[in-house]
Amino acid sequence: MPSEGNDFSLYGLLRPLLFHFDPEDTHGLTIKLLKTGRGPKSRFDDPVLYTNVCGLGFPNPVGLAAGFDKQAEIPSAAFDLGFGFTEIGSITPLPQPGNPRPRMFRVPQTEAAINRFGFNSDGIEACLLRFVKWREKGDCRGIIGINVGKNKDSTEAAADYAAGVKAFAPYADYLAVNVSSPNTPNLRDLQAREQLADLLKVVIDMRNTSTRKPPLFVKIAPDLTEAQQEDIAAVTIASGIDGVIIGNTTITRPTGIPPALAKEAGGLSGRPLFPVAIKVLANFYKLTQGKMPLIGCGGVSNGAEAYAMIKAGASLVQLYTALVYKGPRVVARINREIAVLLRRDGFKSVSDAVGKG
């Protein structure tokens, strides 16, 4: 197996310098670079990695999680980095600035990050305009999902999510309803059984009125009790939702987070989240009896972890924080390692390995 070590190429040399700057500023510079089309390009494609989920053909099962391209500025960049799909957003109906800065913190001791962005969004109108212009260029090398959220001050959550679904259903390959960010007050309350059932009915009905009817996923938190997981599993199966993304960032602070950073409010991502996320994923796969596709998201930073997610029940996996610590070549390396592991275990495709852990 290839080494898991950091990408000691150009990024390996630049990382110490980049880490001297505020992480949000560094992210902004990254977006600007990728918008020029001169960003890094690194892909690994192999027929064994191709998979079909909800009728969509994914060149590989590794996706870029929501939060990287919040404003639909760089849809194509994810494919240059080697991802099989990307998820844009979260996008709220109206523009909102999010929480005050600083609102993102690196935790290099554990290859983690803490953020409390609070759905900073340019809003549907601006993001939709950018996305439609990009679609018109025809640069469709992978699957693109749109992640929709609600405005902080909105009292009509279902209406906000329905607005996002209505706007993007004609253009997105899939849609994701984010009810699990810890950084918008009371948002996670929408995961309660009755509230979630009502919300999913509204967004599914809205999706079904569209000329195109892309698959619809709901993104849930990793910080769920067994009873909450049972409720959500029952609701998702009954609702007819197409799949579930497990999960978002965690409000817990696993061992190893320095006290000064642990006290920062917000959701934690990165390597410490992996054991939390995969435990919920595996349980959710059992609760749903493999009846719906799951996307595993949380702490994946190498091929072995991505493969473990797949064997635990994930049809696809997503990552983001690993890019910060491992560099852009990590995506191709993860896909290469997944291909090796699939063949080692005698699987002919990703779908053959789902839930076989």
C-alpha positions as semicolon CSV with decimal commas, in nm:
position;residue;x (nm);y (nm);z (nm)
1;M;0,000;0,000;0,000
2;P;0,122;0,354;-0,070
3;S;0,239;0,557;0,224
4;E;-0,021;0,758;0,412
5;G;0,225;1,043;0,466
6;N;0,165;1,404;0,373
7;D;0,209;1,523;0,017
8;F;0,570;1,646;0,034
9;S;0,557;1,802;-0,309
10;L;0,489;2,172;-0,359
11;Y;0,206;2,160;-0,104
12;G;0,432;1,994;0,149
13;L;0,667;2,288;0,118
14;L;0,391;2,549;0,127
15;R;0,188;2,409;0,416
16;P;0,398;2,554;0,702
17;L;0,371;2,897;0,540
18;L;-0,004;2,863;0,479
19;F;-0,060;2,762;0,841
20;H;0,075;3,100;0,953
21;F;-0,233;3,265;0,806
22;D;-0,592;3,262;0,929
23;P;-0,754;2,945;0,791
24;E;-1,047;3,131;0,640
25;D;-0,811;3,368;0,458
26;T;-0,612;3,070;0,333
27;H;-0,932;2,909;0,208
28;G;-1,024;3,230;0,027
29;L;-0,688;3,234;-0,148
30;T;-0,738;2,870;-0,247
31;I;-1,074;2,951;-0,404
32;K;-0,918;3,239;-0,599
33;L;-0,641;3,012;-0,728
34;L;-0,882;2,740;-0,834
35;K;-1,103;2,995;-1,013
36;T;-0,811;3,071;-1,245
37;G;-0,803;2,711;-1,362
38;R;-0,436;2,686;-1,268
39;G;-0,486;2,478;-0,958
40;P;-0,332;2,134;-0,903
41;K;-0,452;1,845;-1,115
42;S;-0,425;1,489;-0,988
43;R;-0,659;1,203;-1,080
44;F;-0,660;0,829;-1,046
45;D;-0,931;0,655;-1,246
46;D;-0,987;0,282;-1,251
47;P;-1,292;0,085;-1,376
48;V;-1,324;-0,088;-1,038
49;L;-1,399;0,250;-0,877
50;Y;-1,697;0,334;-1,099
51;T;-2,026;0,307;-0,914
52;N;-2,392;0,382;-0,980
53;V;-2,598;0,532;-0,699
54;C;-2,958;0,650;-0,743
55;G;-2,917;0,620;-1,118
56;L;-2,612;0,848;-1,123
57;G;-2,278;0,726;-1,256
58;F;-1,987;0,822;-1,032
59;P;-1,636;0,782;-1,182
60;N;-1,513;0,710;-0,830
61;P;-1,680;0,700;-0,486
62;V;-1,483;0,986;-0,324
63;G;-1,656;1,322;-0,307
64;L;-1,575;1,672;-0,187
65;A;-1,798;1,749;0,111
66;A;-2,014;2,059;0,140
67;G;-1,839;2,358;0,292
68;F;-1,548;2,383;0,050
69;D;-1,730;2,548;-0,240
70;K;-2,002;2,726;-0,046
71;Q;-2,094;2,979;-0,313
72;A;-2,086;2,771;-0,635
73;E;-1,766;2,942;-0,748
74;I;-1,552;2,645;-0,857
75;P;-1,762;2,341;-0,956
76;S;-1,498;2,207;-1,197
77;A;-1,206;2,231;-0,956
78;A;-1,310;1,923;-0,757
79;F;-1,273;1,704;-1,065
80;D;-0,924;1,838;-1,132
81;L;-0,837;1,733;-0,776
82;G;-0,955;1,379;-0,848
83;F;-1,299;1,372;-0,685
84;G;-1,580;1,171;-0,840
85;F;-1,840;1,419;-0,718
86;T;-1,870;1,745;-0,530
87;E;-2,134;1,902;-0,308
88;I;-2,183;2,279;-0,321
89;G;-2,319;2,479;-0,028
90;S;-2,486;2,502;0,210
91;I;-2,688;2,767;0,024
92;T;-2,958;2,965;0,204
93;P;-3,254;3,140;0,037
94;L;-3,137;3,491;0,128
95;P;-2,778;3,614;0,157
96;Q;-2,640;3,612;0,510
97;P;-2,292;3,679;0,648
98;G;-2,278;3,394;0,897
99;N;-2,115;3,423;1,237
100;P;-1,847;3,679;1,328
101;R;-1,481;3,601;1,261
102;P;-1,267;3,426;1,366
103;R;-1,486;3,126;1,297
104;M;-1,248;2,856;1,177
105;F;-0,962;2,701;1,372
106;R;-0,701;2,442;1,276
107;V;-0,614;2,169;1,524
108;P;-0,287;2,038;1,376
109;Q;-0,216;1,815;1,677
110;T;-0,495;1,583;1,561
111;E;-0,538;1,688;1,197
112;A;-0,876;1,838;1,281
113;A;-1,058;2,167;1,237
114;I;-1,330;2,352;1,425
115;N;-1,567;2,586;1,245
116;R;-1,867;2,796;1,334
117;F;-1,939;2,962;1,000
118;G;-2,315;2,963;1,049
119;F;-2,424;2,917;0,686
120;N;-2,244;3,217;0,540
121;S;-2,408;3,227;0,199
122;D;-2,445;3,452;-0,103
123;G;-2,803;3,325;-0,126
124;I;-2,996;3,133;-0,388
125;E;-3,014;3,406;-0,653
126;A;-2,638;3,467;-0,678
127;C;-2,536;3,102;-0,645
128;L;-2,796;2,983;-0,894
129;L;-2,676;3,238;-1,151
130;R;-2,316;3,115;-1,119
131;F;-2,420;2,750;-1,134
132;V;-2,639;2,790;-1,441
133;K;-2,360;2,977;-1,623
134;W;-2,123;2,692;-1,539
135;R;-2,372;2,431;-1,657
136;E;-2,405;2,614;-1,987
137;K;-2,031;2,568;-2,046
138;G;-2,085;2,192;-2,049
139;D;-1,790;2,106;-1,822
140;C;-1,961;1,809;-1,658
141;R;-1,687;1,562;-1,566
142;G;-1,849;1,437;-1,249
143;I;-2,157;1,448;-1,033
144;I;-2,253;1,777;-0,862
145;G;-2,488;1,803;-0,568
146;I;-2,635;2,115;-0,412
147;N;-2,667;2,135;-0,034
148;V;-2,948;2,363;0,087
149;G;-3,001;2,522;0,428
150;K;-3,222;2,769;0,609
151;N;-3,163;3,132;0,698
152;K;-3,070;3,195;1,060
153;D;-3,365;3,425;1,131
154;S;-3,622;3,229;0,935
155;T;-3,923;3,097;1,125
156;E;-4,035;2,881;0,831
157;A;-3,766;2,618;0,795
158;A;-3,963;2,398;0,555
159;A;-4,027;2,693;0,324
160;D;-3,655;2,777;0,318
161;Y;-3,554;2,423;0,224
162;A;-3,832;2,402;-0,033
163;A;-3,705;2,724;-0,193
164;G;-3,360;2,571;-0,232
165;V;-3,499;2,251;-0,377
166;K;-3,723;2,440;-0,620
167;A;-3,437;2,660;-0,742
168;F;-3,173;2,393;-0,793
169;A;-3,371;2,081;-0,886
170;P;-3,363;2,166;-1,259
171;Y;-2,981;2,187;-1,255
172;A;-2,831;1,971;-0,977
173;D;-2,742;1,603;-1,013
174;Y;-2,862;1,554;-0,656
175;L;-2,984;1,768;-0,367
176;A;-2,891;1,752;0,002
177;V;-3,102;1,891;0,285
178;N;-2,876;1,999;0,570
179;V;-3,056;1,969;0,904
180;S;-2,743;1,894;1,105
181;S;-2,511;2,195;1,117
182;P;-2,437;2,281;1,481
183;N;-2,378;2,647;1,396
184;T;-2,734;2,764;1,324
185;P;-2,950;2,793;1,639
186;N;-3,209;2,515;1,676
187;L;-3,129;2,367;1,333
188;R;-3,056;2,022;1,471
189;D;-3,402;2,019;1,630
190;L;-3,530;1,948;1,279
191;Q;-3,393;1,594;1,319
192;A;-3,667;1,514;1,574
193;R;-3,904;1,248;1,445
194;E;-4,218;1,453;1,373
195;Q;-4,034;1,762;1,255
196;L;-3,815;1,562;1,019
197;A;-4,112;1,372;0,877
198;D;-4,297;1,697;0,807
199;L;-3,989;1,860;0,654
200;L;-3,906;1,568;0,427
201;K;-4,262;1,556;0,298
202;V;-4,243;1,923;0,201
203;V;-3,908;1,898;0,022
204;I;-3,993;1,572;-0,155
205;D;-4,323;1,719;-0,274
206;M;-4,137;2,025;-0,402
207;R;-3,877;1,811;-0,578
208;N;-4,153;1,613;-0,742
209;T;-4,302;1,928;-0,898
210;S;-3,978;1,997;-1,087
211;T;-3,925;1,918;-1,453
212;R;-3,617;1,726;-1,334
213;K;-3,636;1,513;-1,022
214;P;-3,283;1,466;-0,889
215;P;-3,219;1,230;-0,598
216;L;-3,275;1,393;-0,262
217;F;-3,054;1,323;0,041
218;V;-3,079;1,441;0,400
219;K;-2,763;1,519;0,597
220;I;-2,775;1,419;0,965
221;A;-2,545;1,473;1,263
222;P;-2,302;1,220;1,410
223;D;-2,407;1,327;1,761
224;L;-2,722;1,116;1,778
225;T;-2,839;0,880;2,049
226;E;-2,943;0,527;1,958
227;A;-3,309;0,628;1,998
228;Q;-3,263;0,928;1,769
229;Q;-3,096;0,711;1,507
230;E;-3,387;0,467;1,523
231;D;-3,636;0,751;1,478
232;I;-3,450;0,903;1,183
233;A;-3,409;0,564;1,016
234;A;-3,780;0,498;1,044
235;V;-3,869;0,843;0,911
236;T;-3,630;0,828;0,617
237;I;-3,754;0,487;0,505
238;A;-4,119;0,592;0,534
239;S;-4,065;0,927;0,363
240;G;-3,923;0,795;0,039
241;I;-3,610;1,008;0,063
242;D;-3,341;0,875;-0,171
243;G;-3,052;0,858;0,076
244;V;-2,879;0,985;0,388
245;I;-2,546;1,160;0,441
246;I;-2,379;1,059;0,769
247;G;-2,274;1,293;0,899
248;N;-2,189;1,652;0,973
249;T;-1,934;1,794;1,216
250;T;-1,945;1,697;1,584
251;I;-1,998;1,918;1,886
252;T;-1,803;1,671;2,100
253;R;-1,433;1,720;2,166
254;P;-1,249;1,389;2,138
255;T;-0,927;1,323;2,329
256;G;-0,624;1,512;2,207
257;I;-0,785;1,848;2,129
258;P;-0,584;2,116;2,317
259;P;-0,799;2,283;2,587
260;A;-0,764;2,630;2,434
261;L;-0,914;2,501;2,109
262;A;-1,158;2,258;2,267
263;K;-1,343;2,548;2,428
264;E;-1,410;2,712;2,090
265;A;-1,775;2,678;1,989
266;G;-1,852;2,503;1,663
267;G;-1,838;2,172;1,485
268;L;-1,524;1,960;1,472
269;S;-1,412;1,781;1,156
270;G;-1,105;1,581;1,061
271;R;-0,944;1,263;1,186
272;P;-1,093;1,255;1,540
273;L;-1,439;1,248;1,383
274;F;-1,381;0,926;1,190
275;P;-1,458;0,672;1,467
276;V;-1,768;0,869;1,563
277;A;-1,898;0,893;1,207
278;I;-1,834;0,533;1,106
279;K;-2,006;0,401;1,419
280;V;-2,325;0,592;1,337
281;L;-2,296;0,494;0,971
282;A;-2,267;0,124;1,048
283;N;-2,560;0,136;1,287
284;F;-2,771;0,332;1,039
285;Y;-2,699;0,075;0,769
286;K;-2,832;-0,194;1,001
287;L;-3,135;0,011;1,100
288;T;-3,227;0,074;0,736
289;Q;-3,139;-0,284;0,637
290;G;-2,941;-0,153;0,341
291;K;-3,261;-0,022;0,182
292;M;-3,121;0,320;0,090
293;P;-2,785;0,459;-0,019
294;L;-2,572;0,617;0,252
295;I;-2,288;0,865;0,206
296;G;-2,018;0,838;0,470
297;C;-1,866;1,170;0,572
298;G;-1,636;1,244;0,863
299;G;-1,263;1,216;0,919
300;V;-1,166;1,014;0,610
301;S;-0,800;1,083;0,526
302;N;-0,673;0,764;0,359
303;G;-0,789;0,473;0,147
304;A;-0,820;0,231;0,438
305;E;-1,064;0,463;0,616
306;A;-1,265;0,524;0,299
307;Y;-1,281;0,149;0,237
308;A;-1,388;0,089;0,598
309;M;-1,673;0,336;0,544
310;I;-1,779;0,148;0,231
311;K;-1,773;-0,189;0,407
312;A;-1,970;-0,035;0,695
313;G;-2,248;0,057;0,452
314;A;-2,149;0,370;0,259
315;S;-2,217;0,369;-0,113
316;L;-2,007;0,686;-0,139
317;V;-1,771;0,879;0,090
318;Q;-1,689;1,247;0,129
319;L;-1,399;1,440;0,273
320;Y;-1,275;1,797;0,314
321;T;-1,040;1,845;0,611
322;A;-0,794;1,586;0,476
323;L;-0,714;1,831;0,196
324;V;-0,592;2,082;0,455
325;Y;-0,343;1,842;0,610
326;K;-0,256;1,598;0,331
327;G;-0,264;1,825;0,029
328;P;-0,445;1,797;-0,305
329;R;-0,286;1,467;-0,409
330;V;-0,460;1,288;-0,124
331;V;-0,771;1,228;-0,336
332;A;-0,590;1,033;-0,608
333;R;-0,400;0,842;-0,339
334;I;-0,722;0,746;-0,160
335;N;-0,881;0,624;-0,483
336;R;-0,569;0,423;-0,570
337;E;-0,574;0,260;-0,226
338;I;-0,946;0,179;-0,250
339;A;-0,887;0,007;-0,584
340;V;-0,607;-0,203;-0,434
341;L;-0,823;-0,303;-0,136
342;L;-1,124;-0,392;-0,352
343;R;-0,915;-0,624;-0,566
344;R;-0,736;-0,770;-0,265
345;D;-1,072;-0,877;-0,122
346;G;-1,206;-1,007;-0,449
347;F;-1,464;-0,735;-0,513
348;K;-1,528;-0,636;-0,873
349;S;-1,686;-0,301;-0,788
350;V;-1,748;-0,056;-0,506
351;S;-2,113;-0,160;-0,484
352;D;-2,009;-0,522;-0,424
353;A;-1,825;-0,414;-0,108
354;V;-2,098;-0,195;0,044
355;G;-2,202;-0,326;0,386
356;K;-1,968;-0,627;0,370
357;G;-1,769;-0,527;0,678
